[in-house]
């Protein structure tokens, strides 16, 4: 990779865009959404980012429960919060 190509790649990473793609890599797979597109889709679904700091033991319990139920962590936390707030 040339020095100018590396600089372009770094600039694209900073701009949150995908890096260089060759024909052998990524051609067969789906292109991932960039973060801006992902945020717009989530916003359209009514989702809001909500960061909290939890005890590591509690996080481990949540991860185990999500794995056991076969659901994503976001869905599990939403279910647990809804049940907790309901009663």
N, CA, C and O atoms as a MOPAC input file, in Angstrom:
PM7 MOZYME 1SCF
protein

 N      0.84900 1    -1.17400 1     0.00000 1
 C      0.00000 1     0.00000 1     0.00000 1
 C      0.89400 1     1.23600 1     0.00000 1
 O      1.83800 1     1.33500 1     0.78400 1
 N      0.59200 1     2.14700 1    -0.86500 1
 C      1.37600 1     3.37800 1    -0.96400 1
 C      1.06700 1     4.28900 1     0.21100 1
 O      0.03900 1     4.15200 1     0.87500 1
 N      1.96300 1     5.20500 1     0.44800 1
 C      1.78800 1     6.14200 1     1.54600 1
 C      0.53700 1     6.99900 1     1.33700 1
 O     -0.18500 1     7.28500 1     2.29200 1
 N      0.28100 1     7.40200 1     0.10400 1
 C     -0.91800 1     8.21500 1    -0.17100 1
 C     -2.19100 1     7.40400 1     0.03100 1
 O     -3.19500 1     7.92900 1     0.51200 1
 N     -2.15300 1     6.10500 1    -0.34300 1
 C     -3.31700 1     5.24800 1    -0.11600 1
 C     -3.60100 1     5.08700 1     1.36800 1
 O     -4.75500 1     5.09400 1     1.79800 1
 N     -2.53500 1     4.94300 1     2.14400 1
 C     -2.68600 1     4.82300 1     3.59000 1
 C     -3.28500 1     6.09500 1     4.18100 1
 O     -4.12900 1     6.02700 1     5.07300 1
 N     -2.85500 1     7.24700 1     3.69300 1
 C     -3.39700 1     8.51700 1     4.17800 1
 C     -4.88200 1     8.64000 1     3.82400 1
 O     -5.67900 1     9.11800 1     4.63000 1
 N     -5.24400 1     8.20900 1     2.62100 1
 C     -6.65400 1     8.24000 1     2.22100 1
 C     -7.48300 1     7.30800 1     3.09300 1
 O     -8.58600 1     7.65800 1     3.51300 1
 N     -6.95400 1     6.13000 1     3.36200 1
 C     -7.64300 1     5.16200 1     4.20700 1
 C     -7.85800 1     5.72300 1     5.61200 1
 O     -8.94400 1     5.59500 1     6.17700 1
 N     -6.82200 1     6.34400 1     6.16900 1
 C     -6.94400 1     6.95300 1     7.48800 1
 C     -7.99000 1     8.06000 1     7.49800 1
 O     -8.75600 1     8.18600 1     8.45300 1
 N     -8.02400 1     8.85800 1     6.44400 1
 C     -9.00600 1     9.94200 1     6.34700 1
 C    -10.41700 1     9.37200 1     6.28900 1
 O    -11.32900 1     9.91900 1     6.90900 1
 N    -10.60800 1     8.28700 1     5.55600 1
 C    -11.93100 1     7.66400 1     5.47800 1
 C    -12.34900 1     7.09300 1     6.81600 1
 O    -13.52000 1     7.16400 1     7.18800 1
 N    -11.39500 1     6.52300 1     7.54500 1
 C    -11.71100 1     5.99600 1     8.87100 1
 C    -12.15400 1     7.12700 1     9.78800 1
 O    -13.09400 1     6.96900 1    10.56600 1
 N    -11.48200 1     8.25500 1     9.69600 1
 C    -11.83900 1     9.40100 1    10.52800 1
 C    -13.21800 1     9.92800 1    10.17900 1
 O    -13.93900 1    10.42600 1    11.04300 1
 N    -13.57900 1     9.81600 1     8.91700 1
 C    -14.88100 1    10.29800 1     8.46900 1
 C    -15.96100 1     9.23200 1     8.64800 1
 O    -17.10200 1     9.41300 1     8.22300 1
 N    -15.58500 1     8.10800 1     9.28800 1
 C    -16.52500 1     7.03300 1     9.58700 1
 C    -17.05300 1     6.37300 1     8.32300 1
 O    -18.23600 1     6.04400 1     8.23800 1
 N    -16.19200 1     6.18000 1     7.35500 1
 C    -16.55400 1     5.49700 1     6.12700 1
 C    -15.76100 1     4.21300 1     6.03300 1
 O    -14.75400 1     4.03900 1     6.72000 1
 N    -16.21300 1     3.32700 1     5.19100 1
 C    -15.54000 1     2.05200 1     5.00800 1
 C    -14.18500 1     2.25800 1     4.33800 1
 O    -13.99700 1     3.19200 1     3.55900 1
 N    -13.25600 1     1.37800 1     4.65100 1
 C    -11.92500 1     1.45100 1     4.08900 1
 C    -11.86900 1     0.84700 1     2.70000 1
 O    -12.90500 1     0.56500 1     2.09700 1
 N    -10.66400 1     0.65000 1     2.19200 1
 C    -10.52400 1     0.11500 1     0.84900 1
 C    -11.03100 1    -1.31900 1     0.78400 1
 O    -10.84900 1    -2.10000 1     1.71800 1
 N    -11.66700 1    -1.64900 1    -0.32900 1
 C    -12.19600 1    -2.99300 1    -0.49000 1
 C    -11.63500 1    -3.57900 1    -1.76900 1
 O    -11.62500 1    -2.93900 1    -2.82000 1
 N    -11.18100 1    -4.77600 1    -1.65600 1
 C    -10.71600 1    -5.46700 1    -2.84100 1
 C    -11.83400 1    -6.35100 1    -3.35200 1
 O    -12.84200 1    -6.53900 1    -2.67200 1
 N    -11.66300 1    -6.89200 1    -4.54300 1
 C    -12.69100 1    -7.74500 1    -5.11700 1
 C    -12.86500 1    -9.02100 1    -4.31600 1
 O    -13.97400 1    -9.54600 1    -4.22300 1
 N    -11.78500 1    -9.52900 1    -3.73600 1
 C    -11.87700 1   -10.78200 1    -3.00200 1
 C    -12.46500 1   -10.57300 1    -1.61200 1
 O    -13.06700 1   -11.49500 1    -1.06100 1
 N    -12.31200 1    -9.41700 1    -1.04700 1
 C    -12.81900 1    -9.16600 1     0.30500 1
 C    -14.03300 1    -8.26500 1     0.24600 1
 O    -13.97000 1    -7.16100 1    -0.29400 1
 N    -15.12000 1    -8.72800 1     0.79300 1
 C    -16.30300 1    -7.89500 1     0.88600 1
 C    -17.20900 1    -7.94800 1    -0.31700 1
 O    -18.32700 1    -7.43600 1    -0.25800 1
 N    -16.77400 1    -8.54300 1    -1.39800 1
 C    -17.61800 1    -8.58900 1    -2.59100 1
 C    -18.80900 1    -9.50600 1    -2.37300 1
 O    -19.91100 1    -9.22100 1    -2.84200 1
 N    -18.59300 1   -10.60500 1    -1.66300 1
 C    -19.66700 1   -11.57800 1    -1.44300 1
 C    -20.56600 1   -11.16400 1    -0.28500 1
 O    -21.75100 1   -11.49900 1    -0.27400 1
 N    -20.02200 1   -10.44400 1     0.68400 1
 C    -20.78100 1   -10.07500 1     1.87000 1
 C    -21.54800 1    -8.79000 1     1.68800 1
 O    -21.28200 1    -8.00700 1     0.77700 1
 N    -22.50000 1    -8.58700 1     2.56900 1
 C    -23.27400 1    -7.34800 1     2.54000 1
 C    -22.42700 1    -6.21500 1     3.10500 1
 O    -21.61700 1    -6.42300 1     4.00800 1
 N    -22.61700 1    -5.03800 1     2.57500 1
 C    -21.87200 1    -3.90000 1     3.09500 1
 C    -22.52700 1    -3.42500 1     4.38100 1
 O    -23.74100 1    -3.22100 1     4.41300 1
 N    -21.75300 1    -3.24400 1     5.43900 1
 C    -22.32800 1    -2.80500 1     6.70000 1
 C    -22.74400 1    -1.33700 1     6.62600 1
 O    -22.18000 1    -0.55500 1     5.86100 1
 N    -23.72800 1    -0.98600 1     7.42500 1
 C    -24.17500 1     0.39800 1     7.47900 1
 C    -23.13700 1     1.22800 1     8.20500 1
 O    -22.49100 1     0.75000 1     9.13800 1
 N    -22.97600 1     2.46600 1     7.78200 1
 C    -22.10800 1     3.30800 1     8.57300 1
 C    -22.90400 1     3.79900 1     9.78100 1
 O    -24.12400 1     3.64500 1     9.83200 1
 N    -22.23100 1     4.37000 1    10.71900 1
 C    -22.87400 1     4.72500 1    11.98100 1
 C    -23.99800 1     5.73400 1    11.81200 1
 O    -25.01400 1     5.65500 1    12.50400 1
 N    -23.82600 1     6.67100 1    10.91000 1
 C    -24.86400 1     7.68400 1    10.68700 1
 C    -26.14200 1     7.03100 1    10.16600 1
 O    -27.23700 1     7.34200 1    10.63600 1
 N    -26.00500 1     6.13200 1     9.20000 1
 C    -27.18300 1     5.43700 1     8.67300 1
 C    -27.83800 1     4.59000 1     9.75100 1
 O    -29.06400 1     4.53800 1     9.84900 1
 N    -27.01500 1     3.92300 1    10.56300 1
 C    -27.55200 1     3.09700 1    11.64300 1
 C    -28.31800 1     3.95400 1    12.64300 1
 O    -29.40000 1     3.56400 1    13.08200 1
 N    -27.78200 1     5.10800 1    13.01000 1
 C    -28.48200 1     6.00700 1    13.95500 1
 C    -29.80100 1     6.48700 1    13.36900 1
 O    -30.79800 1     6.57800 1    14.08600 1
 N    -29.82300 1     6.79500 1    12.07400 1
 C    -31.05300 1     7.25800 1    11.43300 1
 C    -32.11600 1     6.16300 1    11.43500 1
 O    -33.29000 1     6.43500 1    11.68500 1
 N    -31.70900 1     4.92900 1    11.15900 1
 C    -32.66500 1     3.81700 1    11.19400 1
 C    -33.20500 1     3.59700 1    12.60000 1
 O    -34.40400 1     3.38600 1    12.78600 1
 N    -32.32200 1     3.64800 1    13.58500 1
 C    -32.75600 1     3.45300 1    14.97000 1
 C    -33.68100 1     4.58800 1    15.40400 1
 O    -34.66400 1     4.35600 1    16.10800 1
 N    -33.37100 1     5.79200 1    14.99200 1
 C    -34.21300 1     6.93900 1    15.32800 1
 C    -35.59900 1     6.77400 1    14.71700 1
 O    -36.60200 1     7.10000 1    15.35200 1
 N    -35.65900 1     6.26800 1    13.48200 1
 C    -36.94000 1     6.03700 1    12.81700 1
 C    -37.76800 1     4.98200 1    13.55100 1
 O    -38.99800 1     5.01400 1    13.51100 1
 N    -37.09200 1     4.05200 1    14.21800 1
 C    -37.77900 1     3.02500 1    15.00500 1
 C    -38.15400 1     3.52600 1    16.40400 1
 O    -38.79200 1     2.80600 1    17.17200 1
 N    -37.76000 1     4.74600 1    16.73000 1
 C    -38.06600 1     5.31200 1    18.03900 1
 C    -37.07100 1     4.91400 1    19.11400 1
 O    -37.35300 1     5.06600 1    20.30300 1
 N    -35.90900 1     4.40400 1    18.71500 1
 C    -34.89800 1     3.98100 1    19.68000 1
 C    -34.00900 1     5.16000 1    20.06000 1
 O    -33.65700 1     5.98800 1    19.22000 1
 N    -33.65900 1     5.21900 1    21.31900 1
 C    -32.82100 1     6.29300 1    21.84000 1
 C    -31.64300 1     5.65900 1    22.57100 1
 O    -31.85200 1     4.76300 1    23.38900 1
 N    -30.41100 1     6.09300 1    22.30400 1
 C    -29.27500 1     5.55700 1    23.05500 1
 C    -29.39000 1     5.92400 1    24.52700 1
 O    -29.73000 1     7.05600 1    24.86900 1
 N    -29.10400 1     4.95600 1    25.39700 1
 C    -29.26100 1     5.16500 1    26.83800 1
 C    -28.11200 1     4.45500 1    27.53400 1
 O    -28.15200 1     3.23900 1    27.72100 1
 N    -27.10400 1     5.19700 1    27.91100 1
 C    -25.91300 1     4.60800 1    28.53000 1
 C    -26.03900 1     4.63900 1    30.04900 1
 O    -26.41700 1     5.65200 1    30.63700 1
 N    -25.71600 1     3.51700 1    30.66400 1
 C    -25.70100 1     3.42300 1    32.12300 1
 C    -24.45100 1     2.67600 1    32.55900 1
 O    -23.84400 1     1.95100 1    31.77100 1
 N    -24.07500 1     2.85400 1    33.80100 1
 C    -22.93800 1     2.12400 1    34.35300 1
 C    -23.49300 1     1.14600 1    35.38300 1
 O    -24.16700 1     1.53400 1    36.33800 1
 N    -23.19200 1    -0.13000 1    35.16200 1
 C    -23.69900 1    -1.18500 1    36.01800 1
 C    -22.55000 1    -1.98900 1    36.61100 1
 O    -21.44300 1    -2.01100 1    36.07200 1
 N    -22.82800 1    -2.63800 1    37.71000 1
 C    -21.87800 1    -3.52100 1    38.35100 1
 C    -21.56800 1    -4.66900 1    37.39300 1
 O    -22.46600 1    -5.16700 1    36.71400 1
 N    -20.31800 1    -5.09000 1    37.33200 1
 C    -19.91500 1    -6.13300 1    36.38400 1
 C    -20.64300 1    -7.45800 1    36.63500 1
 O    -20.90000 1    -8.20500 1    35.69200 1
 N    -20.97900 1    -7.75900 1    37.90400 1
 C    -21.72700 1    -8.98700 1    38.19100 1
 C    -23.12600 1    -8.93100 1    37.58000 1
 O    -23.61700 1    -9.92900 1    37.05200 1
 N    -23.75600 1    -7.77900 1    37.65100 1
 C    -25.08300 1    -7.60900 1    37.06800 1
 C    -25.02900 1    -7.72300 1    35.54500 1
 O    -25.91600 1    -8.32000 1    34.93400 1
 N    -24.00600 1    -7.16000 1    34.94200 1
 C    -23.84600 1    -7.24600 1    33.49000 1
 C    -23.64600 1    -8.69900 1    33.07600 1
 O    -24.20300 1    -9.13900 1    32.07000 1
 N    -22.86100 1    -9.44200 1    33.83900 1
 C    -22.63600 1   -10.85700 1    33.54100 1
 C    -23.95700 1   -11.62800 1    33.62300 1
 O    -24.22200 1   -12.48700 1    32.78200 1
 N    -24.78200 1   -11.33000 1    34.62400 1
 C    -26.09000 1   -11.98600 1    34.74200 1
 C    -26.96700 1   -11.66600 1    33.53600 1
 O    -27.64000 1   -12.54900 1    33.00500 1
 N    -26.96000 1   -10.41500 1    33.10600 1
 C    -27.75000 1   -10.01800 1    31.94800 1
 C    -27.25100 1   -10.71300 1    30.67600 1
 O    -28.05200 1   -11.16300 1    29.85700 1
 N    -25.94200 1   -10.79600 1    30.51800 1
 C    -25.38100 1   -11.46100 1    29.34600 1
 C    -25.75300 1   -12.94100 1    29.32100 1
 O    -26.10600 1   -13.48400 1    28.27400 1
 N    -25.67000 1   -13.59000 1    30.48400 1
 C    -26.03000 1   -15.00100 1    30.56900 1
 C    -27.51100 1   -15.20900 1    30.25700 1
 O    -27.87800 1   -16.14600 1    29.54900 1
 N    -28.34800 1   -14.33400 1    30.78600 1
 C    -29.78400 1   -14.44400 1    30.55200 1
 C    -30.12400 1   -14.21000 1    29.07100 1
 O    -30.97600 1   -14.89700 1    28.50700 1
 N    -29.45900 1   -13.24900 1    28.46100 1
 C    -29.68600 1   -12.97900 1    27.03700 1
 C    -29.27100 1   -14.17500 1    26.19200 1
 O    -29.95700 1   -14.54400 1    25.23900 1
 N    -28.14800 1   -14.77300 1    26.54800 1
 C    -27.67400 1   -15.95300 1    25.81600 1
 C    -28.64000 1   -17.12000 1    26.00900 1
 O    -28.94400 1   -17.84800 1    25.06500 1
 N    -29.11700 1   -17.29100 1    27.24000 1
 C    -30.05800 1   -18.36900 1    27.55200 1
 C    -31.36600 1   -18.22400 1    26.77800 1
 O    -31.90700 1   -19.20700 1    26.27300 1
 N    -31.86400 1   -17.00700 1    26.68700 1
 C    -33.12600 1   -16.75100 1    25.98100 1
 C    -32.94200 1   -16.62800 1    24.47200 1
 O    -33.91000 1   -16.72000 1    23.71700 1
 N    -31.70800 1   -16.42200 1    24.03400 1
 C    -31.43800 1   -16.28300 1    22.60500 1
 C    -31.90400 1   -14.95400 1    22.04100 1
 O    -32.35400 1   -14.88300 1    20.89700 1
 N    -31.79600 1   -13.89300 1    22.84600 1
 C    -32.18400 1   -12.55900 1    22.40300 1
 C    -30.99000 1   -11.62800 1    22.52800 1
 O    -30.01500 1   -11.92700 1    23.21700 1
 N    -31.08700 1   -10.49000 1    21.84400 1
 C    -30.02500 1    -9.48600 1    21.95200 1
 C    -30.11900 1    -8.79200 1    23.30300 1
 O    -31.17300 1    -8.77300 1    23.93900 1
 N    -29.01600 1    -8.23200 1    23.71900 1
 C    -28.94100 1    -7.55400 1    25.01500 1
 C    -29.92300 1    -6.38700 1    25.07800 1
 O    -30.55800 1    -6.17200 1    26.11100 1
 N    -30.05600 1    -5.63000 1    23.98500 1
 C    -30.98200 1    -4.49600 1    23.97600 1
 C    -32.41000 1    -4.94700 1    24.27500 1
 O    -33.11500 1    -4.32100 1    25.06700 1
 N    -32.82400 1    -6.02600 1    23.64000 1
 C    -34.18200 1    -6.53700 1    23.83900 1
 C    -34.36600 1    -7.04000 1    25.26300 1
 O    -35.39900 1    -6.78500 1    25.88200 1
 N    -33.37600 1    -7.75000 1    25.78700 1
 C    -33.46700 1    -8.26700 1    27.15000 1
 C    -33.59000 1    -7.13300 1    28.15900 1
 O    -34.44700 1    -7.17700 1    29.04200 1
 N    -32.75000 1    -6.12800 1    28.03600 1
 C    -32.78500 1    -5.00800 1    28.98100 1
 C    -34.12000 1    -4.27300 1    28.88800 1
 O    -34.67300 1    -3.86500 1    29.90900 1
 N    -34.63800 1    -4.10400 1    27.68600 1
 C    -35.93900 1    -3.45500 1    27.52100 1
 C    -37.02800 1    -4.27700 1    28.20700 1
 O    -37.88900 1    -3.71700 1    28.88500 1
 N    -37.00000 1    -5.59500 1    28.03800 1
 C    -37.99400 1    -6.46300 1    28.69400 1
 C    -37.89500 1    -6.40000 1    30.19900 1
 O    -38.90800 1    -6.28300 1    30.88800 1
 N    -36.67800 1    -6.47500 1    30.71600 1
 C    -36.47200 1    -6.44300 1    32.18000 1
 C    -36.93400 1    -5.09100 1    32.75300 1
 O    -37.57300 1    -5.05100 1    33.80500 1
 N    -36.61600 1    -3.99900 1    32.07100 1
 C    -37.04900 1    -2.69100 1    32.55500 1
 C    -38.57000 1    -2.53800 1    32.51300 1
 O    -39.16100 1    -1.98600 1    33.44100 1
 N    -39.20100 1    -3.02100 1    31.45000 1
 C    -40.65300 1    -2.92400 1    31.36000 1
 C    -41.32700 1    -3.71800 1    32.47100 1
 O    -42.28300 1    -3.24400 1    33.08500 1
 N    -40.82900 1    -4.93100 1    32.73000 1
 C    -41.40500 1    -5.74500 1    33.81400 1
 C    -41.17000 1    -5.09300 1    35.17100 1
 O    -42.05400 1    -5.09600 1    36.02800 1
 N    -39.98700 1    -4.53900 1    35.36200 1
 C    -39.66300 1    -3.89100 1    36.63600 1
 C    -40.50100 1    -2.63800 1    36.87200 1
 O    -40.92800 1    -2.37600 1    37.99600 1
 N    -40.73400 1    -1.87600 1    35.82800 1
 C    -41.52000 1    -0.64700 1    35.96900 1
 C    -43.01300 1    -0.92400 1    36.09100 1
 O    -43.75300 1    -0.11200 1    36.64700 1
 N    -43.45800 1    -2.06600 1    35.57500 1
 C    -44.88200 1    -2.39800 1    35.61400 1
 C    -45.32500 1    -2.83500 1    37.01700 1
 O    -46.49600 1    -2.68000 1    37.36400 1
 N    -44.44400 1    -3.35700 1    37.79500 1
 C    -44.92200 1    -3.82700 1    39.09000 1
 C    -43.86300 1    -4.04000 1    40.01300 1
 O    -44.10700 1    -4.43800 1    41.15200 1

